[in-house]
Amino acid sequence: MNVPHDTSAATAARLTVKSAEDMRELGRRLAALLRPGDLVLLSGELGAGKTTMTRGLGEGLGVRGAVTSPTFVIARVHPPLGDGPALVHVDAYRLSGGLDEMEDLDLDVSLPESVVVVEWGDGKVEDLSEDRLRVVIERAVGADAPTVVDGDDADAADDVRSVTVTGVGERWTGVDLTPLG
């Protein structure tokens, strides 16, 4: 991973992630900044790396159970192995009703003592908290995309992602996100 972009704003960071393992490592680093009550929204196209990042978050938080996509169960709770917070991992892809539909999941009850990560949560769960971390994962293009010399590098080029992490609200004011890089 490297940080080629301007990260002078204390509540925003833009990173280039070059592999799935780097995405997991970014999740582990992000976990070090999180505390109970934090809401993390993950956005990106199918296959962007949202669940891979959440696996790293789970490793960094030290939670029980393998972190897998909760697409069909909507939400999974991973209890902590130690003193840290539980990880509530939600996939809102199939939900269309916004916060009303999300209320059935009782995320507002889980949020104070857990770290809640919502994939596909944009426009659906922002009302859960004024403070949240928004993570947008995009396939790298332009200057961030590697030059493919031959067909052997095509898979490596497909793994490169541009990740923008933005803190929203008082909780993230003044938080230094540069350790993510």
N, C-alpha and C positions, 0 to 999 in steps of 0.2 A: 504494500500500500504506500502511496505517497500523497502529499498534499500540495498539488501544483497551483491551486487557486488561492485567491485572497481569503484569509480566514480572520481578518482583523476584527470583525464583529464578534463580540464575546458570545453571542447566542446563535451563531451560525457557523457551519463548517461545510466545506465541499471537498470530497475525497474521491480518488480514483482507486477502485478495488479491482485487482487483476485476476482473482481466482475465487472459487467457492471457499477454499480454506481461509483466504484473506477476508471474505465476508463473515465467516464464523469468528475470526479474530476481531473484526470490528464489533461484532456483537458482544464478545467478551470484554472488550475495552469500554463499550457503552454501558455494560452492566455495572462497571465500577463507579459510574456517575449516577446510577439510579438508586432510589430509596422507596420505601413503602409510600403509596399514594401517587406514584408517577404513572402517567398515561402516555403511551408511545403509539403513534399512528404510523403504520408502514404503508407506503404507496408504491406501486410499480406494476408493470404489466405481468401477465402470467409468466412464471419462470424467471422473474427478475432477481430473486434471491431473498425474498421476505422471510420465508420459513428458515432458510439457511442462516440468516442473521439472527432469527429468534432462537435457533439451536445454540448459537454462540452466547446469546443472552442467558439462556438457561444454564449453560456451563458456567458462565461468569457469576451468576446468582447462586449457583450450587443447589439446584432444585432436583427433585426426584423424578425419574421417568424420562424416557426418550421424548424429545420435543419433535413432534411430527405435525403435519398440516391438519388443522381441525376443520377442514372444509365440510365434511359431512356431519360432524357432531356440533359444529358451530363454535364451541368453546371447550377448552381443556384447562384444568387447574393442576399445576405442578407444585406440590408442597415443598417447602425448603428442607434440605437435609440438615441444616444447622439453624443459626439464629436469624438468618436473612428473611426477606419477604418471599411469599409464594409468587409464582408467575402464573398469571391468567392469560392464556393465549386464545385469541378470538379471531375467527375468519368471517368477516362480514360480507364476503363476496355474494352469497346467495340471499342476503337480506336486503330488502328494498324500502322498508318502512322507516328508516332513520331511527332516532332515539326511542320512539314509541315501541318499535319492534325489539330494540336492544334492551328495553326495560325488563323483558321476560328473562333475560340472562342475569339480572341482579348485579350488573357490573358496578352500580353505585354503591352496593353493599360491600363488594370485594375490594374496591379501589383503595380505601384508606389503609389497609394492611398489606396490600399486594402491589406488585408491578403489573399493570394491565397493558398488554400489547395487542393492538387491533390491526390486523391486515385488512386492507380495503375499507378503512374506517373513515376516510375523508367524506365529509358531508353527512355522516351518520352518528358520530359519537362525540363531536366537539363539545357539546353541551354537558358532558360528564364532568368536565373540569376546565376552568379558565387557564390552567397551567398544563401544558403538554409538550411533548417532543415530537416533532413531525420529521419523518425520515422518508425521503423520496429517492427511489432507486431507478436509474435509467440505464439502458445500454449506452455505453460510451460511443460518441461519434466525434468526428472532426479531430482536433488536436489530441483528445484523450484516447482515441482508438489506436491500437497498435497497427503498424504496417504489416500486412500479411505478405511474406516473401514467397511462400509456396503453400500448397494445400495442407501441409503438415501443421501449419500454424493457425488454420481456420478455427479449430476448436478453442484455442487460447484466445483468439480475437473475440469469439462469442462470449467468453467469460468476463470480459472487462465491463465494469459498471461505474457509472458516475453516481455518487451518493451525496445528497444534500441533507444535512441534519440541522434543523432549526428549532430553537427553544422558543416557546410561546408562553407568555405570562410571567408573573413576578417570580415564580420558582426558578425560572431559567435566567432571569436578569443577572448579568455578571458571571454566569457560569462559563468557565473556560472550556470550550469544546476541542481545543487543539490537541489534547492528549489522544483523541480518536485517530489522529493521523499517523 
